[in-house]
Amino acid sequence: MMAAKVRVFSQPTCPACNDLKEYLKKKRVEFEDMDITASKDAFNELTKVYKVRVTPLLVMGDKKLIGFDPAEVDKLLAENK
């Protein structure tokens, strides 16, 4: 089974966003960085599809995780291998 695609909705001024992206890089997890300040489509997807107004938002398959909690990220990654 192929692992679910990982997407991170972020913005440059968000320390937790940068922490999450660095954590994923250290774990060698490929992800798509969805910068909501650079892309109106990314912002609209964050607010309209996921009904979220904060970053970071990690989306993997049909699961989402708001904020950065290493234990929760590990749990989500393990569930979607």
Number of C-alpha atoms within 10 A of each C-alpha: 5 6 12 15 13 19 17 24 22 27 20 12 9 12 13 17 23 16 16 21 21 13 16 19 12 9 11 9 13 12 16 13 16 21 19 20 14 12 11 11 13 18 20 15 16 20 14 11 10 12 10 15 13 14 21 25 22 25 20 19 11 6 12 16 16 17 17 20 12 13 9 13 19 14 10 17 17 10 12 16 9
